[in-house]
Every structure is written in structure tokens, then in C-alpha cells.
Amino acid sequence: MKLKIIFYLLFIIATNSFSQTKKSFEGIIKYNIQYQSKDSTKVDEYLGNEAIIYIKHGYYRQEYPNSKYITSVIYRQDDNKYYYFFKNTDTVLIQDCSFILDTLINISKNNKTTKILNSDCKSIVLQHQKETLTYFYDEDIFINPIFFVNHKYASYDRYAQETKSIYLKIIITDAKSDFIMTAYDINKIKINKRIYKVKKQSVHKST
């Protein structure tokens, strides 16, 4: 146990030292969304065909302009929670990201590169019991993993720790289908932190 604590502290110190020379990405990334069924069953395209993500210092806001259900999702690193906003209702669902909902079985990296937005992206696979997540990332698009050290949902803390990068493509695979998000535009700009604000009176239900 003592060795684990020492290792963790060394990781924190090393990461902080490294991050002093690199600045976390701040800006907007736009993604195309695809759904691929593994049988004849029609996949519910619940998020539509596009995602727009606003990223700033451990905060991100995902907008789905063509979704039939969800309009946006906000992650706030200060309370480590997701806030889900839906069409035709003022109810906001909250998800605590400190809980592990699917056990991580294995992590594997592949240094073979894939070209996305003129970037040579490496890949990492996070295999869980129920689903597998494959990320393609550009090492030059830095994120500080300290921001996500408590983000256990989908093992995002491990992804951030292993890559220290924003993903430009993700494939989420389960027994029935593949969900694919691929970046088609990236813009490094200053983001107003007010877009991550959640009105307390609008939050009615939690998960």
C-alpha cells in the first residue's frame, strides 16, 4: 500500500512538472458521428450525426445539434459530474463520474499512425467487460491528466493518464454495434467559462 501511495505521489509531481511546459488544449472540436450495426437491427441514432465539443481546463461541453433526445452534456472537473440536458424538458440529469460502471480489463497501445485532420494519430484501446473504447489521438494536442484524475466513468482517467491528449476519433464497440466519432474541424480559441455553468434550480433529478 505504501509503495502504491509513493508511486501515485511521484506520478502527480512528474505530471505537474511536465505540464508546466505545455498548455492544455482550449478550443472547439467538431465531430461527425456514425453508427454501425453488427446485425440487421437498426441502431438508434440517439445523438444525431454531429457533436461539437468546447474544451477548457478540465471542463467540456458537448453539443448535439441533430440529436432527437439530448441537446448537450456538460462535464465540470470541479465537482466531477456530467450534466445531461434534453429536448422538450427542463429536467437535467446528473451523473457522478467517480463511480466505475464497467470494469477495465486491459489497455493496449498501437504506435501505428492514422491520419486525421492532417495529424498522425496513435491509438489506444481500453477493453472493458461490456464495451471496448478505441481512441485515436495526436500527442501534440495536450491535456493535463490531473484535471481528470477522478473521472472514472469509461476509465477516462486512465485514457488521460496514458495519452495526455485530446482524442480526434473514438470507436465505442459493444455486442450489437459500433459508435464512431471522427473530428472534421479543430479550432484553438479562448472559451468563456460561463458556458459550463449549470443553474442549480434547473437540476431536478440525479443518476
Buried (B, 14 or more C-beta within 10 A) or exposed (E): EEEEEEEEEEBEEEBEEEBEEEEBBBBBBBBBBBBEEEEEEEBEBEBBBBBBBBBBBBBBBBBBEEBEEBBBBBBBBEEBBBBBBBEEEEEBBBBBBEEEEBEBEEBEEEEEEEEBBEBEBBBBBBBBEEBBBBBBBBEEBBBBBBBBBBBBBBBBBBBBBBBBBBBBBBBBBEEEBBBBBBBEEBEEEEBEEEBBEBEEEEBEEEE
